[in-house]
């Protein structure tokens, strides 16, 4: 009788815990199944296909080991697309972050029209790629575009921004900056809202009450965690650029605007070399992971977490 009485309370405690665990797993089950089906298994499939010579539509394939990776590092197209991707990210990331930070500070400081400017500057982020591409293609048209019309009006020769191998990548970078700056602005605005107003009051007492001095002494250091996140996200968005290239240049002229994702798309869905495209994808994912880890560790050391 004594054993039964002592065991009863434990039984009453374990049953609700087990029920709560089952309820929790049942609620998480759809997400877990979806993640396994649409994320984990496709990633494993891509990793496996990277070691095969499978072509899209072929009934048979063979394992080739690391041959795809050996071919990849001797491929001039891969080297060119990797270089273009890194140059594009090196141009877009710092400039768009700087412009987005500047816009966020201006919008936050404005008394009137704050909601309008916030929505207008965020519009490029939510615009469809095709619509954006049509507008930019018209703006940059060699003969009909307003930009070339203004250039000709001041006596300079018209430019083939998207048709010239020397200017196409820089032109795409300008479009990327225009698109990403609004995204950065919204994230920085959220960071500005989290800065306590007491810090500005204390700074005013210490004589830090002017625009630039207050920005460098209070606002910028307190935005450190937000800026780390913004820089990493902007860098990943720049490295993963595809839509603008696909809609405007298709990697041309002479592969001067070809980026890694466009190369992967071509190899897999135009040339049907799925095994080689999978190897490219694996290298691309590893590149993203390495860049993200290095960037986070470098930036995290200079950040003050209050």
TORKOLDO-540305 format. One line per field, with one value per residue (C-alpha): x, y, z; chain; residue number from 0. Coordinates in steps of 0.02 Angstrom, whole numbers, m for minus. Layout:
TORKOLDO-540305
u <- c(X,...);
v <- c(Y,...);
w <- c(Z,...);
cadena <- c(A,...);
num <- c(NUM,...);
//
This chain:
TORKOLDO-540305
u <- c(0,141,226,64,31,208,201,35,96,234,107,m4,146,212,48,18,200,184,21,98,246,131,27,183,251,82,77,256,235,171,320,444,373,375,554,612,521,561,729,825,790,820,986,1039,983,1086,1238,1218,1193,1353,1450,1359,1355,1165,1087,908,792,920,865,1038,1183,1350,1450,1601,1670,1751,1765,1631,1725,1890,1808,1726,1889,1961,1804,1831,1644,1637,1788,1709,1540,1622,1723,1569,1469,1603,1624,1436,1423,1574,1489,1310,1332,1430,1348,1170,1199,1271,1128,997,1070,1070,891,834,909,830,659,663,712,578,421,303,285,373,249,251,440,452,330,402,581,529,433,580,592,412,406,402,564,484,402,564,662,544,560,750,764,665,764,930,879,1019,904,736,787,773,946,1031,923,989,1167,1149,1072,1233,1338,1402,1390,1248,1293,1241,1233,1166,1246,1425,1536,1630,1476,1346,1404,1416,1243,1171,1258,1171,1004,1048,1091,927,832,923,936,750,763,910,816,669,782,882,721,675,846,824,660,751,873,816,781,866,1033,1002,949,1107,1210,1131,1185,1363,1361,1326,1170,1213,1174,1339,1413,1255,1252,1432,1428,1257,1159,1293,1363,1188,1145,1291,1189,1065,1203,1288,1125,1095,1269,1260,1085,1132,1288,1189,1058,1196,1282,1115,1071,983,818,892,1022,893,772,893,1053,1050,1233,1286,1367,1506,1470,1520,1366,1352,1337,1345,1159,1138,1278,1194,1028,1108,1201,1050,903,978,1122,1039,1202,1119,1266,1382,1250,1233,1421,1410,1269,1370,1517,1399,1320,1491,1542,1389,1424,1607,1571,1433,1538,1690,1588,1493,1650,1739,1591,1539,1703,1671,1491,1431,1284,1198);
v <- c(0,119,88,115,279,342,292,375,556,516,436,591,701,597,577,765,787,647,718,891,816,723,878,979,853,835,1024,1028,873,964,1083,942,837,986,1029,851,834,1004,1047,901,770,889,943,762,724,869,812,635,693,797,633,566,600,604,705,768,640,499,331,279,364,319,376,478,523,694,712,847,950,927,985,1130,1209,1199,1273,1451,1483,1441,1551,1696,1678,1662,1821,1914,1858,1916,2084,2109,2071,2181,2327,2303,2256,2404,2537,2477,2460,2637,2710,2612,2671,2851,2838,2760,2901,3032,2949,2928,3110,3178,3247,3238,3107,2969,2834,2889,2888,2722,2641,2724,2674,2496,2478,2407,2262,2206,2243,2093,2059,2061,2230,2300,2231,2309,2479,2471,2406,2557,2680,2612,2591,2657,2766,2783,2778,2937,2911,2908,3054,3158,3101,3154,3320,3371,3322,3151,2993,2873,2718,2538,2502,2324,2285,2336,2208,2346,2424,2286,2218,2392,2431,2275,2324,2493,2405,2289,2437,2521,2363,2320,2494,2498,2327,2386,2545,2450,2338,2487,2579,2433,2448,2634,2604,2494,2630,2703,2888,2906,2885,3038,3137,3085,3129,3302,3332,3282,3399,3267,3348,3387,3277,3194,3190,3110,2985,2927,2928,2848,2793,2701,2600,2551,2494,2371,2208,2268,2314,2145,2060,2184,2163,1973,1969,2096,1997,1836,1924,1992,1824,1743,1867,1783,1866,2028,1937,1816,1954,2083,2005,1814,1823,1923,2001,1872,1807,1975,1974,1788,1745,1579,1547,1582,1458,1327,1359,1343,1183,1100,1158,1211,1089,953,915,889,804,948,1076,987,1000,1186,1201,1114,1232,1381,1329,1301,1475,1551,1462,1512,1694,1703,1627,1734,1893,1860,1826,1980,2097,2022,2071,2256,2256,2316,2215,2323);
w <- c(0,40,m128,m222,m134,m169,m352,m385,m381,m506,m623,m611,m657,m803,m895,m921,m975,m1101,m1165,m1183,m1277,m1396,m1425,m1461,m1585,m1669,m1696,m1760,m1869,m2027,m2021,m1988,m2131,m2248,m2200,m2229,m2396,m2469,m2388,m2314,m2449,m2597,m2519,m2498,m2676,m2745,m2645,m2712,m2893,m2883,m2890,m3044,m3230,m3239,m3378,m3367,m3444,m3447,m3378,m3323,m3237,m3164,m3014,m3065,m2895,m2890,m3079,m3084,m2955,m3047,m3209,m3119,m3060,m3236,m3314,m3376,m3375,m3190,m3154,m3249,m3164,m2992,m3024,m3085,m2933,m2811,m2900,m2901,m2714,m2675,m2762,m2705,m2522,m2449,m2557,m2529,m2341,m2333,m2435,m2337,m2172,m2234,m2295,m2131,m2029,m2144,m2141,m1953,m1929,m2045,m1964,m2112,m2247,m2149,m2199,m2381,m2398,m2307,m2427,m2582,m2543,m2500,m2665,m2766,m2643,m2670,m2857,m2974,m3066,m3238,m3210,m3139,m3287,m3414,m3331,m3321,m3499,m3558,m3450,m3515,m3698,m3812,m3920,m3832,m3649,m3544,m3469,m3639,m3695,m3549,m3586,m3768,m3715,m3627,m3777,m3722,m3829,m3795,m3695,m3719,m3534,m3550,m3718,m3678,m3592,m3502,m3421,m3403,m3234,m3159,m3227,m3147,m2985,m2990,m3011,m2867,m2756,m2801,m2758,m2596,m2519,m2474,m2393,m2288,m2243,m2168,m2064,m2000,m1958,m1846,m1764,m1737,m1647,m1520,m1466,m1298,m1304,m1134,m1221,m1328,m1175,m1085,m1238,m1245,m1065,m1112,m1262,m1395,m1464,m1645,m1796,m1844,m1669,m1601,m1745,m1723,m1532,m1501,m1653,m1751,m1603,m1545,m1721,m1717,m1700,m1831,m1953,m1932,m1981,m2123,m2197,m2194,m2269,m2402,m2446,m2464,m2571,m2682,m2702,m2744,m2882,m3027,m3075,m3141,m3245,m3314,m3359,m3431,m3499,m3488,m3442,m3595,m3685,m3697,m3521,m3446,m3333,m3301,m3117,m3026,m3014,m3200,m3238,m3129,m3217,m3389,m3348,m3269,m3374,m3541,m3564,m3455,m3364,m3197,m3114,m3157,m3106,m2938,m2912,m2950,m2824,m2688,m2716,m2716,m2549,m2471,m2532,m2449,m2286,m2282,m2325,m2195,m2055,m2093,m2110,m1949,m1848,m1916,m1888,m1722,m1641,m1673,m1612,m1443,m1378,m1247);
cadena <- c(A,A,A,A,A,A,A,A,A,A,A,A,A,A,A,A,A,A,A,A,A,A,A,A,A,A,A,A,A,A,A,A,A,A,A,A,A,A,A,A,A,A,A,A,A,A,A,A,A,A,A,A,A,A,A,A,A,A,A,A,A,A,A,A,A,A,A,A,A,A,A,A,A,A,A,A,A,A,A,A,A,A,A,A,A,A,A,A,A,A,A,A,A,A,A,A,A,A,A,A,A,A,A,A,A,A,A,A,A,A,A,A,A,A,A,A,A,A,A,A,A,A,A,A,A,A,A,A,A,A,A,A,A,A,A,A,A,A,A,A,A,A,A,A,A,A,A,A,A,A,A,A,A,A,A,A,A,A,A,A,A,A,A,A,A,A,A,A,A,A,A,A,A,A,A,A,A,A,A,A,A,A,A,A,A,A,A,A,A,A,A,A,A,A,A,A,A,A,A,A,A,A,A,A,A,A,A,A,A,A,A,A,A,A,A,A,A,A,A,A,A,A,A,A,A,A,A,A,A,A,A,A,A,A,A,A,A,A,A,A,A,A,A,A,A,A,A,A,A,A,A,A,A,A,A,A,A,A,A,A,A,A,A,A,A,A,A,A,A,A,A,A,A,A,A,A,A,A,A,A,A,A,A,A,A,A,A,A,A,A,A,A,A,A,A,A,A,A,A,A,A,A,A,A,A,A);
num <- c(0,1,2,3,4,5,6,7,8,9,10,11,12,13,14,15,16,17,18,19,20,21,22,23,24,25,26,27,28,29,30,31,32,33,34,35,36,37,38,39,40,41,42,43,44,45,46,47,48,49,50,51,52,53,54,55,56,57,58,59,60,61,62,63,64,65,66,67,68,69,70,71,72,73,74,75,76,77,78,79,80,81,82,83,84,85,86,87,88,89,90,91,92,93,94,95,96,97,98,99,100,101,102,103,104,105,106,107,108,109,110,111,112,113,114,115,116,117,118,119,120,121,122,123,124,125,126,127,128,129,130,131,132,133,134,135,136,137,138,139,140,141,142,143,144,145,146,147,148,149,150,151,152,153,154,155,156,157,158,159,160,161,162,163,164,165,166,167,168,169,170,171,172,173,174,175,176,177,178,179,180,181,182,183,184,185,186,187,188,189,190,191,192,193,194,195,196,197,198,199,200,201,202,203,204,205,206,207,208,209,210,211,212,213,214,215,216,217,218,219,220,221,222,223,224,225,226,227,228,229,230,231,232,233,234,235,236,237,238,239,240,241,242,243,244,245,246,247,248,249,250,251,252,253,254,255,256,257,258,259,260,261,262,263,264,265,266,267,268,269,270,271,272,273,274,275,276,277,278,279,280,281,282,283,284,285,286,287,288,289,290,291,292,293,294,295,296,297,298,299,300,301,302,303,304,305);
//
